[in-house]
Each structure stands twice: as C-alpha cells, then as structure tokens.
C-alpha cells in the first residue's frame, strides 16, 4: 500500500459535505428521501434518525406509499397485498423510530399515478405505485424546506425520467437551489438520480451536488467506505510521523 495515501480535492469535498460537517450542520436539519421503495432506502432512513439526528424527514416517491399505508392515510383500494413483502413492516419500524426520537415525518398529501392522470388526494389514492407527487405536496414540501437550516436530499419524487412525471422532482431541485441563493441555507444533494434532476431542472444551484452516485448514498447511510477508511488511516500515520 502506498503511504501516505491522500484524498484528491473532489473526494475531500464529498467526505466533508456528506460525513464530516453534518454533525455540526445548522439546524433545523431536514432530510428529504425519495426513490422507489422503503427497502432500497432502509439504511438511509435509519441513518437520518440514528446517525445524523435530523429534525425532520420529508418523504416522497414510492418510499412514501408504505408509510402512508402504515399510517392509514391511503384509500382502502391500496391493499396491503399490493406492497412488496416486508415494505409495510419496514415502514412501521421507521415511523416508530421517528416517533421515539421526536423526528417529524412529512408525507405527500396528493399523488399522481401516471402521466396525464390527475393528482389525487392521499386519502383517495388507491394505488401502491407513485408516478409523481401532486402540486399540493410540492407546495407542502417547499414550505417544510423553508424552515431548514440545512437540507439533505436523496431520491426522486417519482418516475421523473418519464415525460409528464418530472414536475415534483424538478420542482424540489429548484426549491433547494432557491433556498441556498435567497436564504444561504446549506443544501446537499446525493445520488445519481437527484444529481441528474438538478442538472435537468435548471435554476439556482444547491450548495453541493455529489458526483459520487451510490457511494455517496452509502456514505450518507453510515456505511464504511473502504477507500475513505484507508485514507483516514493514512492521515493518522502521517500525523504520527510528524510528531516523531
């Protein structure tokens, strides 16, 4: 192994924004989590509470549907059998953990199932699939973000890559940029889909958009990154050598 092993500027920035600076981030700290399923974001959702100690988690996309169902906020037509095995149990566990930690969980109030379909209030929504969040949800989410001292986002609000279903995700990307531009709020974007959405949405740039893709999400989820761990060891070795 080469020694000393040092991070480049880009990797150093990734680790600073996604790991090192979050414990001292300005409060309230608001996490925004989207994506396809609770199972795919299980570690991130847990880390938001247990590792980062967020004050609020805003949840959209397919991740939100099992949470809505677990809280009894979806129509009866969205039966438990419509959800993948284990999704509702994970949703209930997350909601219980959030309640125990005093973390506010904000969920969609209206949803769009498919391109061209109208937005439907959550209480009348009878599907286990999410194409996009509706306009009332977009307004609610932006209002919640306006309370943040720091905001961290991973995961789209629906199938944003499909024409007609991009409004919620792109609107969120632009809202984060405006927070930074107008209020100086630190806004952090992690994950390939979220970074792509920022690029396509246009508007002011968030404070930091990770280019690390899945590795960035793993870091945010509290997973140990082998390369970063080696760098940390190298820094300790260099410091020890300098003290000799």
KARAKA-V718910 format. One record per residue. N is the residue number from 1. RES is the residue in three letters. PSI is psi in degrees with one decimal (none if undefined). OMEGA is omega in whole degrees, -180 to 180 (NA if undefined). D_LAST is the distance of its C-alpha to the last C-alpha in Angstrom with 2 decimals. Layout:
n=<N,N>
res=<RES,RES>
psi=<PSI,PSI>
omega=<OMEGA,OMEGA>
d_last=<D_LAST,D_LAST>
This chain:
n=<1,2,3,4,5,6,7,8,9,10,11,12,13,14,15,16,17,18,19,20,21,22,23,24,25,26,27,28,29,30,31,32,33,34,35,36,37,38,39,40,41,42,43,44,45,46,47,48,49,50,51,52,53,54,55,56,57,58,59,60,61,62,63,64,65,66,67,68,69,70,71,72,73,74,75,76,77,78,79,80,81,82,83,84,85,86,87,88,89,90,91,92,93,94,95,96,97,98,99,100,101,102,103,104,105,106,107,108,109,110,111,112,113,114,115,116,117,118,119,120,121,122,123,124,125,126,127,128,129,130,131,132,133,134,135,136,137,138,139,140,141,142,143,144,145,146,147,148,149,150,151,152,153,154,155,156,157,158,159,160,161,162,163,164,165,166,167,168,169,170,171,172,173,174,175,176,177,178,179,180,181,182,183,184,185,186,187,188,189,190,191,192,193,194,195,196,197,198,199,200,201,202,203,204,205,206,207,208,209,210,211,212,213,214,215,216,217,218,219,220,221,222,223,224,225,226,227,228,229,230,231,232,233,234,235,236,237,238,239,240,241,242,243,244>
res=<UNK,UNK,UNK,UNK,UNK,UNK,UNK,UNK,UNK,UNK,UNK,UNK,UNK,UNK,UNK,UNK,UNK,UNK,UNK,UNK,UNK,UNK,UNK,UNK,UNK,UNK,UNK,UNK,UNK,UNK,UNK,UNK,UNK,UNK,UNK,UNK,UNK,UNK,UNK,UNK,UNK,UNK,UNK,UNK,UNK,UNK,UNK,UNK,UNK,UNK,UNK,UNK,UNK,UNK,UNK,UNK,UNK,UNK,UNK,UNK,UNK,UNK,UNK,UNK,UNK,UNK,UNK,UNK,UNK,UNK,UNK,UNK,UNK,UNK,UNK,UNK,UNK,UNK,UNK,UNK,UNK,UNK,UNK,UNK,UNK,UNK,UNK,UNK,UNK,UNK,UNK,UNK,UNK,UNK,UNK,UNK,UNK,UNK,UNK,UNK,UNK,UNK,UNK,UNK,UNK,UNK,UNK,UNK,UNK,UNK,UNK,UNK,UNK,UNK,UNK,UNK,UNK,UNK,UNK,UNK,UNK,UNK,UNK,UNK,UNK,UNK,UNK,UNK,UNK,UNK,UNK,UNK,UNK,UNK,UNK,UNK,UNK,UNK,UNK,UNK,UNK,UNK,UNK,UNK,UNK,UNK,UNK,UNK,UNK,UNK,UNK,UNK,UNK,UNK,UNK,UNK,UNK,UNK,UNK,UNK,UNK,UNK,UNK,UNK,UNK,UNK,UNK,UNK,UNK,UNK,UNK,UNK,UNK,UNK,UNK,UNK,UNK,UNK,UNK,UNK,UNK,UNK,UNK,UNK,UNK,UNK,UNK,UNK,UNK,UNK,UNK,UNK,UNK,UNK,UNK,UNK,UNK,UNK,UNK,UNK,UNK,UNK,UNK,UNK,UNK,UNK,UNK,UNK,UNK,UNK,UNK,UNK,UNK,UNK,UNK,UNK,UNK,UNK,UNK,UNK,UNK,UNK,UNK,UNK,UNK,UNK,UNK,UNK,UNK,UNK,UNK,UNK,UNK,UNK,UNK,UNK,UNK,UNK,UNK,UNK,UNK,UNK,UNK,UNK>
psi=<135.1,138.1,132.4,152.3,120.8,148.0,146.7,174.9,-45.3,-47.3,-37.2,-41.1,-40.9,-49.3,-35.1,-49.3,-41.0,-14.5,-58.9,-38.8,-14.4,-37.0,-27.5,16.9,149.3,141.1,156.0,145.7,116.9,122.7,137.8,122.0,125.4,-165.6,-170.6,-35.4,156.5,-40.4,-41.6,-20.4,16.8,-49.0,-39.2,-44.0,-43.2,-41.4,-33.3,-38.5,-54.1,-36.4,-49.2,-17.3,45.4,158.0,-25.4,145.1,122.1,125.0,128.5,-173.4,-162.1,-23.2,-32.6,-27.9,-47.6,-31.4,-43.4,-43.4,-43.0,-28.7,1.1,28.2,3.6,159.2,154.8,-25.1,-22.6,80.9,160.4,-32.2,-19.3,-13.9,148.5,150.6,129.9,-13.8,-44.8,-35.3,-42.8,-39.7,-45.7,-39.5,-43.0,-45.9,-39.1,-42.7,-41.5,-43.6,-43.6,-33.4,-3.4,26.8,127.8,135.3,119.4,126.0,162.4,147.7,-14.2,153.6,156.6,125.5,-40.0,161.0,132.6,-13.5,150.9,159.1,138.3,134.3,144.2,-39.7,-15.6,2.5,121.8,31.5,153.8,14.1,143.9,117.8,-39.1,162.8,155.2,174.9,-34.9,-36.3,-41.9,-42.4,-43.2,-47.4,-40.8,-37.5,-39.0,-40.1,-30.6,-15.6,-7.6,147.2,-28.4,139.3,137.0,126.4,134.1,128.4,132.0,162.5,1.3,-156.2,67.5,-20.4,-11.1,133.5,132.1,-4.8,20.2,-10.2,-45.7,-42.5,-46.2,-37.9,-39.1,-43.3,-44.6,-35.9,-40.1,-42.2,-40.9,-36.9,-43.9,-46.9,-43.7,-28.8,-4.1,18.3,136.3,120.7,128.3,131.0,126.4,145.6,144.2,-44.4,-42.7,-41.2,-41.0,-42.3,-41.1,-43.7,-40.9,-30.1,-30.9,-177.7,-177.0,150.7,140.3,170.5,-42.0,126.9,112.4,144.2,13.2,-7.1,-131.4,-31.6,-35.6,-41.5,-38.9,-42.5,-45.4,-27.2,0.1,9.1,149.1,123.3,119.8,-44.0,-43.0,-37.0,-39.3,-38.7,-41.7,-41.8,-40.1,-39.8,-40.1,-39.2,-42.0,-43.2,-39.4,-41.0,-36.8,-26.0,-18.3,none>
omega=<179,179,1,175,-174,178,171,-177,-177,180,177,178,178,-178,-180,-176,-172,-175,-167,-174,-176,180,-180,-178,177,-180,-2,176,-177,175,177,-176,174,-180,-169,-172,175,-178,-178,-179,-177,-178,-180,179,179,-179,179,-179,-170,-175,-174,178,-178,176,-179,172,175,-172,178,179,179,178,-174,-172,176,178,177,180,-179,179,-180,-175,174,177,-179,180,175,-174,179,-180,-179,-177,179,-179,177,-176,-178,176,177,179,-180,179,179,-180,177,179,180,179,-180,-179,-179,-179,178,176,180,-175,180,175,172,-173,178,-175,-175,179,-180,178,180,172,-178,177,-175,-178,178,-176,-172,-179,175,179,-180,174,180,169,-179,-177,178,176,179,178,179,-178,179,178,179,178,-180,178,-170,166,175,178,179,-176,168,171,-179,-179,180,-180,-171,-178,177,180,-179,-179,-175,-169,-177,-179,-180,179,177,179,-180,179,178,178,179,178,180,-177,-172,-174,180,179,176,-179,-173,-179,-179,179,-174,-179,-180,178,177,180,178,-179,-177,-174,-175,-179,-179,-178,170,-178,-177,175,-178,173,-174,178,-178,178,178,178,177,178,180,180,177,179,179,178,-173,-180,180,179,178,178,179,178,-180,179,179,179,179,180,-180,179,-179,-179,-178,NA>
d_last=<21.52,20.06,16.44,15.56,18.95,19.94,23.23,25.81,27.41,30.32,28.46,26.13,29.34,30.88,28.09,28.03,31.80,32.50,29.68,27.17,29.66,32.57,31.57,31.86,34.79,37.76,40.49,42.91,41.09,43.79,43.35,46.03,46.56,49.20,49.88,52.28,51.75,50.10,48.88,46.97,45.28,44.91,41.10,40.92,43.55,41.74,38.39,40.15,40.99,38.35,35.18,35.98,38.46,40.93,43.85,46.32,46.78,49.42,50.70,52.93,54.11,54.90,52.19,54.38,57.56,56.66,55.31,58.61,60.55,58.64,59.52,63.14,63.01,64.37,68.03,69.40,69.94,66.20,66.46,63.58,64.57,63.76,60.02,57.76,57.16,54.54,54.31,56.17,54.24,50.94,52.49,53.64,50.25,48.52,51.16,50.84,47.06,47.50,50.13,48.04,45.10,47.44,46.76,49.69,50.84,53.00,55.21,57.73,61.19,62.86,62.25,63.63,64.29,65.08,65.55,68.74,68.97,69.15,66.50,67.43,66.47,64.12,66.79,69.18,66.71,67.75,65.26,61.97,60.89,59.51,60.20,58.89,58.72,61.72,62.02,62.09,58.82,57.27,58.37,57.05,53.63,53.32,54.29,51.63,48.96,50.14,48.85,45.26,42.22,40.41,42.14,40.88,43.39,43.67,46.94,50.34,53.27,55.51,56.48,55.58,55.88,59.65,61.83,63.11,60.29,57.51,58.40,56.35,53.12,53.50,54.52,51.40,49.23,51.05,50.88,47.08,46.97,49.38,47.30,44.36,46.61,48.83,46.74,43.10,42.45,39.44,41.02,39.18,40.97,39.74,41.57,43.55,46.95,45.87,44.17,47.34,49.47,47.60,48.11,51.80,52.65,51.93,51.47,48.42,45.04,42.98,39.51,37.81,39.46,37.27,37.82,36.15,39.45,39.26,35.46,35.45,37.97,35.97,32.92,35.22,36.66,33.36,33.00,29.64,29.23,27.56,26.23,24.83,23.28,21.45,20.21,18.97,17.02,15.60,14.57,12.71,10.91,10.12,8.98,6.61,5.30,5.52,3.83,0.00>
